[in-house]
């Protein structure tokens, strides 16, 4: 399943995204091609999602860099019990 997101991802959208992705049993990807702005909470969510194996597609360079920095900063690993 590919979830296409557009516009802004603000803090209040994170729980909705988490709920939608939690319903899926197979492989999941989030397509960020049309995302123009993300809140810090959204970046944290994207970093955790990627650590859990969710593919982030078509990230703008600034989102990709921010997600990478967040993952490095929090040292998130897929086996981390707090991410599950």
Backbone as XML, in Angstrom:
<?xml version="1.0"?>
<chain id="A" units="angstrom">
  <residue number="1" name="UNK">
    <atom name="N" x="0.839" y="-1.160" z="0.000"/>
    <atom name="CA" x="0.000" y="0.000" z="0.000"/>
    <atom name="C" x="0.893" y="1.234" z="0.000"/>
  </residue>
  <residue number="2" name="UNK">
    <atom name="N" x="0.483" y="2.225" z="-0.776"/>
    <atom name="CA" x="1.195" y="3.496" z="-0.798"/>
    <atom name="C" x="0.225" y="4.579" z="-0.334"/>
  </residue>
  <residue number="3" name="UNK">
    <atom name="N" x="0.599" y="5.277" z="0.704"/>
    <atom name="CA" x="-0.184" y="6.391" z="1.216"/>
    <atom name="C" x="0.407" y="7.666" z="0.637"/>
  </residue>
  <residue number="4" name="UNK">
    <atom name="N" x="-0.356" y="8.358" z="-0.186"/>
    <atom name="CA" x="0.101" y="9.608" z="-0.785"/>
    <atom name="C" x="-0.365" y="10.766" z="0.085"/>
  </residue>
  <residue number="5" name="UNK">
    <atom name="N" x="0.584" y="11.571" z="0.491"/>
    <atom name="CA" x="0.300" y="12.702" z="1.363"/>
    <atom name="C" x="0.657" y="13.978" z="0.606"/>
  </residue>
  <residue number="6" name="UNK">
    <atom name="N" x="-0.139" y="15.017" z="0.806"/>
    <atom name="CA" x="0.154" y="16.275" z="0.135"/>
    <atom name="C" x="-0.080" y="17.448" z="1.081"/>
  </residue>
  <residue number="7" name="UNK">
    <atom name="N" x="0.503" y="18.579" z="0.712"/>
    <atom name="CA" x="0.317" y="19.790" z="1.508"/>
    <atom name="C" x="1.225" y="19.817" z="2.714"/>
  </residue>
  <residue number="8" name="UNK">
    <atom name="N" x="0.622" y="20.059" z="3.873"/>
    <atom name="CA" x="1.363" y="20.168" z="5.128"/>
    <atom name="C" x="1.057" y="18.972" z="6.014"/>
  </residue>
  <residue number="9" name="UNK">
    <atom name="N" x="2.076" y="18.505" z="6.713"/>
    <atom name="CA" x="1.867" y="17.492" z="7.749"/>
    <atom name="C" x="2.147" y="18.191" z="9.064"/>
  </residue>
  <residue number="10" name="UNK">
    <atom name="N" x="1.090" y="18.477" z="9.790"/>
    <atom name="CA" x="1.218" y="19.173" z="11.063"/>
    <atom name="C" x="1.069" y="18.185" z="12.218"/>
  </residue>
  <residue number="11" name="UNK">
    <atom name="N" x="1.355" y="18.643" z="13.413"/>
    <atom name="CA" x="1.323" y="17.779" z="14.594"/>
    <atom name="C" x="-0.009" y="17.057" z="14.739"/>
  </residue>
  <residue number="12" name="UNK">
    <atom name="N" x="-1.097" y="17.752" z="14.454"/>
    <atom name="CA" x="-2.418" y="17.129" z="14.617"/>
    <atom name="C" x="-2.706" y="16.032" z="13.597"/>
  </residue>
  <residue number="13" name="UNK">
    <atom name="N" x="-1.888" y="15.914" z="12.557"/>
    <atom name="CA" x="-2.078" y="14.874" z="11.544"/>
    <atom name="C" x="-1.367" y="13.576" z="11.893"/>
  </residue>
  <residue number="14" name="UNK">
    <atom name="N" x="-0.437" y="13.630" z="12.820"/>
    <atom name="CA" x="0.393" y="12.469" z="13.137"/>
    <atom name="C" x="-0.442" y="11.299" z="13.644"/>
  </residue>
  <residue number="15" name="UNK">
    <atom name="N" x="-1.378" y="11.528" z="14.546"/>
    <atom name="CA" x="-2.186" y="10.424" z="15.068"/>
    <atom name="C" x="-3.042" y="9.787" z="13.976"/>
  </residue>
  <residue number="16" name="UNK">
    <atom name="N" x="-3.567" y="10.577" z="13.068"/>
    <atom name="CA" x="-4.346" y="10.038" z="11.951"/>
    <atom name="C" x="-3.453" y="9.167" z="11.065"/>
  </residue>
  <residue number="17" name="UNK">
    <atom name="N" x="-2.274" y="9.653" z="10.737"/>
    <atom name="CA" x="-1.346" y="8.858" z="9.920"/>
    <atom name="C" x="-0.963" y="7.571" z="10.633"/>
  </residue>
  <residue number="18" name="UNK">
    <atom name="N" x="-0.679" y="7.656" z="11.922"/>
    <atom name="CA" x="-0.315" y="6.474" z="12.711"/>
    <atom name="C" x="-1.446" y="5.454" z="12.679"/>
  </residue>
  <residue number="19" name="UNK">
    <atom name="N" x="-2.674" y="5.924" z="12.825"/>
    <atom name="CA" x="-3.841" y="5.035" z="12.801"/>
    <atom name="C" x="-4.003" y="4.372" z="11.433"/>
  </residue>
  <residue number="20" name="UNK">
    <atom name="N" x="-3.892" y="5.151" z="10.373"/>
    <atom name="CA" x="-4.034" y="4.600" z="9.024"/>
    <atom name="C" x="-2.960" y="3.558" z="8.724"/>
  </residue>
  <residue number="21" name="UNK">
    <atom name="N" x="-1.734" y="3.859" z="9.070"/>
    <atom name="CA" x="-0.650" y="2.916" z="8.814"/>
    <atom name="C" x="-0.749" y="1.678" z="9.699"/>
  </residue>
  <residue number="22" name="UNK">
    <atom name="N" x="-1.272" y="1.843" z="10.896"/>
    <atom name="CA" x="-1.430" y="0.716" z="11.812"/>
    <atom name="C" x="-2.453" y="-0.299" z="11.344"/>
  </residue>
  <residue number="23" name="UNK">
    <atom name="N" x="-3.335" y="0.081" z="10.454"/>
    <atom name="CA" x="-4.355" y="-0.830" z="9.919"/>
    <atom name="C" x="-3.819" y="-1.755" z="8.841"/>
  </residue>
  <residue number="24" name="UNK">
    <atom name="N" x="-2.694" y="-1.402" z="8.276"/>
    <atom name="CA" x="-2.137" y="-2.167" z="7.159"/>
    <atom name="C" x="-1.273" y="-3.314" z="7.666"/>
  </residue>
  <residue number="25" name="UNK">
    <atom name="N" x="-1.406" y="-4.452" z="7.016"/>
    <atom name="CA" x="-0.645" y="-5.637" z="7.421"/>
    <atom name="C" x="0.568" y="-5.893" z="6.534"/>
  </residue>
  <residue number="26" name="UNK">
    <atom name="N" x="0.521" y="-5.459" z="5.288"/>
    <atom name="CA" x="1.613" y="-5.731" z="4.355"/>
    <atom name="C" x="2.614" y="-4.588" z="4.309"/>
  </residue>
  <residue number="27" name="UNK">
    <atom name="N" x="3.357" y="-4.577" z="3.217"/>
    <atom name="CA" x="4.359" y="-3.522" z="3.012"/>
    <atom name="C" x="3.659" y="-2.187" z="2.816"/>
  </residue>
  <residue number="28" name="UNK">
    <atom name="N" x="4.239" y="-1.155" z="3.385"/>
    <atom name="CA" x="3.644" y="0.178" z="3.325"/>
    <atom name="C" x="4.715" y="1.186" z="2.915"/>
  </residue>
  <residue number="29" name="UNK">
    <atom name="N" x="4.278" y="2.160" z="2.132"/>
    <atom name="CA" x="5.149" y="3.281" z="1.761"/>
    <atom name="C" x="4.353" y="4.567" z="1.921"/>
  </residue>
  <residue number="30" name="UNK">
    <atom name="N" x="5.057" y="5.629" z="2.237"/>
    <atom name="CA" x="4.443" y="6.953" z="2.302"/>
    <atom name="C" x="5.086" y="7.784" z="1.199"/>
  </residue>
  <residue number="31" name="UNK">
    <atom name="N" x="4.247" y="8.253" z="0.278"/>
    <atom name="CA" x="4.733" y="9.087" z="-0.823"/>
    <atom name="C" x="4.598" y="10.550" z="-0.409"/>
  </residue>
  <residue number="32" name="UNK">
    <atom name="N" x="5.720" y="11.234" z="-0.315"/>
    <atom name="CA" x="5.763" y="12.613" z="0.165"/>
    <atom name="C" x="5.997" y="13.612" z="-0.965"/>
  </residue>
  <residue number="33" name="UNK">
    <atom name="N" x="5.756" y="13.191" z="-2.196"/>
    <atom name="CA" x="6.045" y="14.016" z="-3.364"/>
    <atom name="C" x="5.429" y="15.409" z="-3.283"/>
  </residue>
  <residue number="34" name="UNK">
    <atom name="N" x="4.191" y="15.496" z="-2.819"/>
    <atom name="CA" x="3.481" y="16.772" z="-2.812"/>
    <atom name="C" x="3.427" y="17.438" z="-1.433"/>
  </residue>
  <residue number="35" name="UNK">
    <atom name="N" x="4.293" y="17.002" z="-0.527"/>
    <atom name="CA" x="4.352" y="17.619" z="0.800"/>
    <atom name="C" x="5.251" y="18.846" z="0.723"/>
  </residue>
  <residue number="36" name="UNK">
    <atom name="N" x="4.737" y="19.970" z="1.218"/>
    <atom name="CA" x="5.494" y="21.219" z="1.151"/>
    <atom name="C" x="6.023" y="21.679" z="2.509"/>
  </residue>
  <residue number="37" name="UNK">
    <atom name="N" x="5.434" y="21.175" z="3.596"/>
    <atom name="CA" x="5.834" y="21.614" z="4.927"/>
    <atom name="C" x="5.555" y="20.505" z="5.928"/>
  </residue>
  <residue number="38" name="UNK">
    <atom name="N" x="6.480" y="20.287" z="6.853"/>
    <atom name="CA" x="6.284" y="19.289" z="7.903"/>
    <atom name="C" x="6.628" y="19.895" z="9.253"/>
  </residue>
  <residue number="39" name="UNK">
    <atom name="N" x="5.852" y="19.530" z="10.245"/>
    <atom name="CA" x="6.133" y="19.946" z="11.620"/>
    <atom name="C" x="7.152" y="18.986" z="12.233"/>
  </residue>
  <residue number="40" name="UNK">
    <atom name="N" x="7.798" y="19.431" z="13.275"/>
    <atom name="CA" x="8.793" y="18.592" z="13.958"/>
    <atom name="C" x="8.198" y="17.254" z="14.388"/>
  </residue>
  <residue number="41" name="UNK">
    <atom name="N" x="6.982" y="17.253" z="14.901"/>
    <atom name="CA" x="6.322" y="16.016" z="15.328"/>
    <atom name="C" x="6.140" y="15.063" z="14.151"/>
  </residue>
  <residue number="42" name="UNK">
    <atom name="N" x="5.871" y="15.617" z="12.985"/>
    <atom name="CA" x="5.717" y="14.800" z="11.781"/>
    <atom name="C" x="7.055" y="14.185" z="11.378"/>
  </residue>
  <residue number="43" name="UNK">
    <atom name="N" x="8.128" y="14.954" z="11.505"/>
    <atom name="CA" x="9.451" y="14.426" z="11.184"/>
    <atom name="C" x="9.804" y="13.287" z="12.128"/>
  </residue>
  <residue number="44" name="UNK">
    <atom name="N" x="9.510" y="13.445" z="13.416"/>
    <atom name="CA" x="9.743" y="12.370" z="14.386"/>
    <atom name="C" x="8.968" y="11.119" z="13.983"/>
  </residue>
  <residue number="45" name="UNK">
    <atom name="N" x="7.711" y="11.304" z="13.612"/>
    <atom name="CA" x="6.877" y="10.188" z="13.184"/>
    <atom name="C" x="7.452" y="9.520" z="11.937"/>
  </residue>
  <residue number="46" name="UNK">
    <atom name="N" x="7.870" y="10.315" z="10.960"/>
    <atom name="CA" x="8.435" y="9.753" z="9.732"/>
    <atom name="C" x="9.721" y="8.983" z="10.022"/>
  </residue>
  <residue number="47" name="UNK">
    <atom name="N" x="10.550" y="9.506" z="10.911"/>
    <atom name="CA" x="11.792" y="8.815" z="11.274"/>
    <atom name="C" x="11.491" y="7.479" z="11.944"/>
  </residue>
  <residue number="48" name="UNK">
    <atom name="N" x="10.542" y="7.458" z="12.862"/>
    <atom name="CA" x="10.156" y="6.205" z="13.521"/>
    <atom name="C" x="9.537" y="5.234" z="12.529"/>
  </residue>
  <residue number="49" name="UNK">
    <atom name="N" x="8.721" y="5.749" z="11.630"/>
    <atom name="CA" x="8.089" y="4.898" z="10.618"/>
    <atom name="C" x="9.138" y="4.250" z="9.733"/>
  </residue>
  <residue number="50" name="UNK">
    <atom name="N" x="10.099" y="5.040" z="9.295"/>
    <atom name="CA" x="11.165" y="4.505" z="8.448"/>
    <atom name="C" x="11.970" y="3.454" z="9.205"/>
  </residue>
  <residue number="51" name="UNK">
    <atom name="N" x="12.226" y="3.686" z="10.473"/>
    <atom name="CA" x="12.960" y="2.719" z="11.291"/>
    <atom name="C" x="12.204" y="1.402" z="11.410"/>
  </residue>
  <residue number="52" name="UNK">
    <atom name="N" x="10.890" y="1.464" z="11.319"/>
    <atom name="CA" x="10.053" y="0.259" z="11.390"/>
    <atom name="C" x="9.901" y="-0.422" z="10.037"/>
  </residue>
  <residue number="53" name="UNK">
    <atom name="N" x="10.520" y="0.138" z="9.001"/>
    <atom name="CA" x="10.472" y="-0.505" z="7.702"/>
    <atom name="C" x="9.536" y="0.121" z="6.693"/>
  </residue>
  <residue number="54" name="UNK">
    <atom name="N" x="8.885" y="1.211" z="7.051"/>
    <atom name="CA" x="8.013" y="1.904" z="6.107"/>
    <atom name="C" x="8.889" y="2.734" z="5.179"/>
  </residue>
  <residue number="55" name="UNK">
    <atom name="N" x="8.663" y="2.570" z="3.892"/>
    <atom name="CA" x="9.453" y="3.296" z="2.896"/>
    <atom name="C" x="8.935" y="4.720" z="2.754"/>
  </residue>
  <residue number="56" name="UNK">
    <atom name="N" x="9.841" y="5.670" z="2.757"/>
    <atom name="CA" x="9.491" y="7.066" z="2.490"/>
    <atom name="C" x="9.888" y="7.363" z="1.057"/>
  </residue>
  <residue number="57" name="UNK">
    <atom name="N" x="8.894" y="7.624" z="0.221"/>
    <atom name="CA" x="9.145" y="7.860" z="-1.197"/>
    <atom name="C" x="9.066" y="9.348" z="-1.528"/>
  </residue>
  <residue number="58" name="UNK">
    <atom name="N" x="9.859" y="9.741" z="-2.499"/>
    <atom name="CA" x="9.802" y="11.091" z="-3.063"/>
    <atom name="C" x="9.921" y="12.192" z="-2.013"/>
  </residue>
  <residue number="59" name="UNK">
    <atom name="N" x="10.809" y="11.996" z="-1.062"/>
    <atom name="CA" x="11.061" y="13.028" z="-0.045"/>
    <atom name="C" x="11.790" y="14.192" z="-0.690"/>
  </residue>
  <residue number="60" name="UNK">
    <atom name="N" x="11.392" y="15.382" z="-0.333"/>
    <atom name="CA" x="12.178" y="16.528" z="-0.758"/>
    <atom name="C" x="13.501" y="16.457" z="0.006"/>
  </residue>
  <residue number="61" name="UNK">
    <atom name="N" x="14.540" y="17.060" z="-0.538"/>
    <atom name="CA" x="15.839" y="16.987" z="0.138"/>
    <atom name="C" x="15.813" y="17.483" z="1.584"/>
  </residue>
  <residue number="62" name="UNK">
    <atom name="N" x="15.045" y="18.528" z="1.859"/>
    <atom name="CA" x="15.051" y="19.043" z="3.237"/>
    <atom name="C" x="14.359" y="18.076" z="4.197"/>
  </residue>
  <residue number="63" name="UNK">
    <atom name="N" x="13.295" y="17.406" z="3.744"/>
    <atom name="CA" x="12.632" y="16.417" z="4.603"/>
    <atom name="C" x="13.548" y="15.220" z="4.813"/>
  </residue>
  <residue number="64" name="UNK">
    <atom name="N" x="14.179" y="14.744" z="3.748"/>
    <atom name="CA" x="15.082" y="13.593" z="3.846"/>
    <atom name="C" x="16.206" y="13.886" z="4.835"/>
  </residue>
  <residue number="65" name="UNK">
    <atom name="N" x="16.813" y="15.064" z="4.727"/>
    <atom name="CA" x="17.906" y="15.421" z="5.631"/>
    <atom name="C" x="17.423" y="15.508" z="7.072"/>
  </residue>
  <residue number="66" name="UNK">
    <atom name="N" x="16.260" y="16.117" z="7.277"/>
    <atom name="CA" x="15.719" y="16.273" z="8.626"/>
    <atom name="C" x="15.396" y="14.916" z="9.245"/>
  </residue>
  <residue number="67" name="UNK">
    <atom name="N" x="14.800" y="14.017" z="8.466"/>
    <atom name="CA" x="14.483" y="12.664" z="8.944"/>
    <atom name="C" x="15.782" y="11.935" z="9.295"/>
  </residue>
  <residue number="68" name="UNK">
    <atom name="N" x="16.774" y="12.039" z="8.436"/>
    <atom name="CA" x="18.054" y="11.374" z="8.696"/>
    <atom name="C" x="18.698" y="11.906" z="9.978"/>
  </residue>
  <residue number="69" name="UNK">
    <atom name="N" x="18.662" y="13.222" z="10.164"/>
    <atom name="CA" x="19.229" y="13.807" z="11.388"/>
    <atom name="C" x="18.457" y="13.350" z="12.621"/>
  </residue>
  <residue number="70" name="UNK">
    <atom name="N" x="17.142" y="13.277" z="12.505"/>
    <atom name="CA" x="16.321" y="12.839" z="13.634"/>
    <atom name="C" x="16.619" y="11.386" z="13.994"/>
  </residue>
  <residue number="71" name="UNK">
    <atom name="N" x="16.756" y="10.551" z="12.980"/>
    <atom name="CA" x="17.089" y="9.145" z="13.244"/>
    <atom name="C" x="18.455" y="9.026" z="13.905"/>
  </residue>
  <residue number="72" name="UNK">
    <atom name="N" x="19.423" y="9.797" z="13.430"/>
    <atom name="CA" x="20.763" y="9.751" z="14.016"/>
    <atom name="C" x="20.756" y="10.305" z="15.437"/>
  </residue>
  <residue number="73" name="UNK">
    <atom name="N" x="19.992" y="11.366" z="15.643"/>
    <atom name="CA" x="19.928" y="12.008" z="16.959"/>
    <atom name="C" x="19.278" y="11.109" z="18.001"/>
  </residue>
  <residue number="74" name="UNK">
    <atom name="N" x="18.199" y="10.445" z="17.620"/>
    <atom name="CA" x="17.481" y="9.594" z="18.567"/>
    <atom name="C" x="17.998" y="8.178" z="18.579"/>
  </residue>
  <residue number="75" name="UNK">
    <atom name="N" x="18.898" y="7.856" z="17.590"/>
    <atom name="CA" x="19.464" y="6.515" z="17.492"/>
    <atom name="C" x="18.374" y="5.462" z="17.464"/>
  </residue>
  <residue number="76" name="UNK">
    <atom name="N" x="17.342" y="5.690" z="16.656"/>
    <atom name="CA" x="16.205" y="4.779" z="16.555"/>
    <atom name="C" x="16.601" y="3.554" z="15.754"/>
  </residue>
  <residue number="77" name="UNK">
    <atom name="N" x="16.333" y="2.400" z="16.307"/>
    <atom name="CA" x="16.570" y="1.134" z="15.633"/>
    <atom name="C" x="15.248" y="0.388" z="15.537"/>
  </residue>
  <residue number="78" name="UNK">
    <atom name="N" x="15.053" y="-0.423" z="14.495"/>
    <atom name="CA" x="13.791" y="-1.155" z="14.338"/>
    <atom name="C" x="13.439" y="-2.036" z="15.518"/>
  </residue>
  <residue number="79" name="UNK">
    <atom name="N" x="14.422" y="-2.540" z="16.248"/>
    <atom name="CA" x="14.136" y="-3.436" z="17.363"/>
    <atom name="C" x="13.887" y="-2.712" z="18.679"/>
  </residue>
  <residue number="80" name="UNK">
    <atom name="N" x="13.929" y="-1.387" z="18.668"/>
    <atom name="CA" x="13.715" y="-0.595" z="19.873"/>
    <atom name="C" x="12.273" y="-0.760" z="20.342"/>
  </residue>
  <residue number="81" name="UNK">
    <atom name="N" x="12.033" y="-1.302" z="21.553"/>
    <atom name="CA" x="10.671" y="-1.541" z="22.030"/>
    <atom name="C" x="9.810" y="-0.276" z="22.119"/>
  </residue>
  <residue number="82" name="UNK">
    <atom name="N" x="10.422" y="0.878" z="22.298"/>
    <atom name="CA" x="9.628" y="2.094" z="22.398"/>
    <atom name="C" x="9.080" y="2.533" z="21.055"/>
  </residue>
  <residue number="83" name="UNK">
    <atom name="N" x="9.592" y="1.998" z="19.955"/>
    <atom name="CA" x="9.095" y="2.380" z="18.629"/>
    <atom name="C" x="7.985" y="1.456" z="18.161"/>
  </residue>
  <residue number="84" name="UNK">
    <atom name="N" x="7.708" y="0.408" z="18.893"/>
    <atom name="CA" x="6.683" y="-0.549" z="18.457"/>
    <atom name="C" x="5.371" y="-0.308" z="19.138"/>
  </residue>
</chain>
